[in-house]
Amino acid sequence: MTYTDIYGFKHENATVISKEDEFHRIFIIEDEQHRRFECLKENPEPTHKGPSHWKLSSRDTPPDNYWDVFEPNDN
C-alpha cells in the first residue's frame, strides 16, 4: 500500500507500526529499510490550541536526518 507522509513524500510497501487509535491526528509507518515516517490521518482532529486542522508540511522543510534508518533502543 502507498502512504503519503506529512511532507508529501509517497512511500510504497510500508507497514503501519502505530496502533490504530494510538494518536489522534497521525499514524507512523516503517518502510523496508526501517525508516519511520509520520502520516496524517484522513480526517485529523483539530488541535486543542486552536480550531485548525494539521496541514501537510513543505517538501523543503524535513529535518536533516529525515531519511536516516531508524535504530530502536535495545534497553
Beta strands, then each sheet from edge to edge (+ up, - down):
strand 1: 3-4
strand 2: 10-11
strand 3: 15-16
strand 4: 26-30
strand 5: 36-40
sheet 1: 1+ 2-
sheet 2: 3+ 4- 5+
end
